[in-house]
Amino acid sequence: MNRFVILSGCSGGGKSTLLEALRLRAHHAVEEPGRRIVTEELDSGGSALPWVDTTAFVRRAIDMSLADREAAAAFPGIVFFDRGLIDAASALEHLTGEPALTSYGHLHRYNKHVFLAPPWPEIYVGDRERRHDLPEAVAEYERLSVAYPSLGYEVHVLPKIGVEERADFVRSILDLS
């Protein structure tokens, strides 16, 4: 859907901060499925966690991403997604070999402009939900850097600048200024 814009890339690269800046500029925003799943699983004692059962975690991320897309269809205007279906499908394909990226990627389209946060070691921080290290985050970034263009998306690497300038960059690419 042309109104659905993906912010993806390296974990700890400033996506959630950028999403909040765009929300403060009156855009609709959908939080990252992975963080929501980890919080739910930790709070309930579940095992669909990336460090316990990665495949179950990724399958939940696909389901949540599909539900997010359905819910976001009711929002007017541009909707920004902190990660989404393509990220989860790419991870599932990487883990299991299932052709998830191609099947989900062609059926459920986003805006042609995708914004990738590059690895940014100076701001990378682990926390309760982000337990993987920077090299794992970089490997994921590299996989996504190939996945999105393979589906025909135009990738824009977010510059390592302040959050307000990043929001301006995104809005200018989308001609929202």
Phi and psi in degrees as a GROMACS rama.xvg file:
@    title "Ramachandran Plot"
@    xaxis  label "Phi"
@    yaxis  label "Psi"
@TYPE xy
-63.1012  -23.9573  ASN-2
-82.192  -12.6421  ARG-3
-94.7091  116.154  PHE-4
-114.428  129.92  VAL-5
-94.9203  132.368  ILE-6
-109.469  116.583  LEU-7
-135.59  -163.017  SER-8
114.061  -148.472  GLY-9
-76.4825  133.279  CYS-10
-56.5514  140.063  SER-11
75.1248  16.2602  GLY-12
-97.1929  5.83377  GLY-13
98.4626  14.7145  GLY-14
-63.8958  -47.8132  LYS-15
-65.0484  -36.9485  SER-16
-65.2977  -42.1691  THR-17
-64.4536  -42.0792  LEU-18
-57.3549  -42.9356  LEU-19
-65.7444  -39.2562  GLU-20
-63.6276  -37.9674  ALA-21
-70.5068  -36.5142  LEU-22
-61.9701  -40.7088  ARG-23
-67.6526  -15.9263  LEU-24
-95.5802  21.113  ARG-25
73.8584  25.3515  ALA-26
-97.8374  149.718  HIS-27
-75.5295  146.308  HIS-28
-142.053  142.436  ALA-29
-118.179  123.174  VAL-30
-69.9246  157.523  GLU-31
-58.7168  127  GLU-32
-59.0417  -41.6793  PRO-33
-56.8581  -46.0786  GLY-34
-64.7559  -39.9749  ARG-35
-64.5607  -40.9367  ARG-36
-65.3666  -46.4544  ILE-37
-59.5357  -44.0244  VAL-38
-60.1311  -47.3881  THR-39
-60.9297  -45.3443  GLU-40
-66.3579  -42.7338  GLU-41
-63.7844  -41.3803  LEU-42
-69.1343  -29.1506  ASP-43
-102.232  -2.59308  SER-44
76.5614  20.8468  GLY-45
-74.8047  172.707  GLY-46
-117.426  2.21876  SER-47
-81.0448  63.3263  ALA-48
-116.148  145.773  LEU-49
-60.8083  -25.4201  PRO-50
-96.7744  0.172881  TRP-51
-115.097  -58.1497  VAL-52
-136.836  83.968  ASP-53
-59.7162  -40.3759  THR-54
-64.7653  -43.8704  THR-55
-62.2753  -40.687  ALA-56
-60.0311  -47.6307  PHE-57
-66.6266  -39.0651  VAL-58
-63.0482  -39.8921  ARG-59
-63.8761  -37.5942  ARG-60
-64.3592  -37.4181  ALA-61
-63.4703  -49.4492  ILE-62
-59.5707  -43.9911  ASP-63
-66.4643  -38.4563  MET-64
-64.8687  -39.663  SER-65
-64.3592  -42.56  LEU-66
-65.5828  -39.0483  ALA-67
-61.1496  -43.0492  ASP-68
-61.7174  -44.3695  ARG-69
-62.1126  -45.0829  GLU-70
-66.2201  -39.0031  ALA-71
-69.9027  -19.6229  ALA-72
-60.5823  -23.8306  ALA-73
-80.1055  -15.2975  ALA-74
-79.0114  139.494  PHE-75
-79.8373  153.585  PRO-76
73.144  -165.284  GLY-77
-67.6177  138.827  ILE-78
-124.36  123.996  VAL-79
-96.1316  134.91  PHE-80
-115.02  126.162  PHE-81
-82.5555  99.05  ASP-82
65.2201  -172.889  ARG-83
166.539  -153.484  GLY-84
-60.7175  -42.2374  LEU-85
-64.2931  -41.292  ILE-86
-59.9772  -47.1086  ASP-87
-67.4101  -41.7197  ALA-88
-64.7579  -39.2113  ALA-89
-61.79  -42.5359  SER-90
-65.0767  -42.3808  ALA-91
-63.6138  -43.9583  LEU-92
-62.3072  -42.0589  GLU-93
-61.9289  -41.2654  HIS-94
-74.5443  -42.5912  LEU-95
-113.735  -16.9699  THR-96
84.2323  -5.13461  GLY-97
-62.3901  142.969  GLU-98
-77.6288  49.8798  PRO-99
-68.2447  -38.2429  ALA-100
-61.271  -48.1872  LEU-101
-65.6396  -46.8341  THR-102
-66.6422  -52.2285  SER-103
-70.1961  -37.664  TYR-104
-63.4865  -33.1624  GLY-105
-87.646  -28.058  HIS-106
-80.1982  -32.2239  LEU-107
-123.895  91.9254  HIS-108
-89.5882  154.562  ARG-109
-119.035  179.038  TYR-110
-54.4573  145.063  ASN-111
-63.9812  -22.5859  LYS-112
-89.3981  120.636  HIS-113
-118.755  137.7  VAL-114
-110.676  121.484  PHE-115
-109.232  126.701  LEU-116
-81.7608  121.647  ALA-117
-76.9102  165.308  PRO-118
-56.1636  133.384  PRO-119
-138.042  79.9868  TRP-120
-54.2366  -31.2758  PRO-121
-65.1908  -23.3164  GLU-122
-113.942  -4.82577  ILE-123
-65.4089  129.12  TYR-124
-141.031  131.493  VAL-125
-81.0613  160.208  GLY-126
-157.631  -167.353  ASP-127
-56.5988  -39.9048  ARG-128
-92.3603  -24.6498  GLU-129
-109.906  92.0267  ARG-130
-101.249  -8.96209  ARG-131
-77.9138  159.813  HIS-132
-92.1671  173.453  ASP-133
-60.1797  -42.3631  LEU-134
-58.7136  -37.0493  PRO-135
-65.5772  -40.1316  GLU-136
-64.5119  -38.902  ALA-137
-66.8474  -40.5006  VAL-138
-61.0952  -41.1373  ALA-139
-64.2807  -43.5366  GLU-140
-57.1589  -45.8284  TYR-141
-62.7305  -39.4786  GLU-142
-63.7741  -43.1456  ARG-143
-70.2332  -30.0876  LEU-144
-63.618  -23.0187  SER-145
-94.7167  -39.5904  VAL-146
-61.5531  -49.687  ALA-147
-62.3451  -49.4862  TYR-148
-62.2791  -31.4852  PRO-149
-63.872  -21.6429  SER-150
-97.6701  6.2183  LEU-151
90.7889  11.0102  GLY-152
-81.9885  148.635  TYR-153
-93.593  113.706  GLU-154
-92.3537  133.589  VAL-155
-120.062  116.975  HIS-156
-79.2826  125.76  VAL-157
-67.8891  131.672  LEU-158
-69.5491  152.359  PRO-159
-84.5456  80.0474  LYS-160
-135.498  177.546  ILE-161
-59.6436  158.23  GLY-162
-62.1042  -40.1161  VAL-163
-65.6257  -38.7522  GLU-164
-67.831  -35.4745  GLU-165
-64.0694  -43.3833  ARG-166
-61.4611  -41.6244  ALA-167
-60.631  -42.2353  ASP-168
-58.7067  -49.222  PHE-169
-60.7687  -48.6239  VAL-170
-62.8655  -34.9701  ARG-171
-70.6167  -39.4672  SER-172
-61.9015  -38.5475  ILE-173
-84.9759  0.568447  LEU-174
57.3893  46.4215  ASP-175
-102.635  0.982904  LEU-176
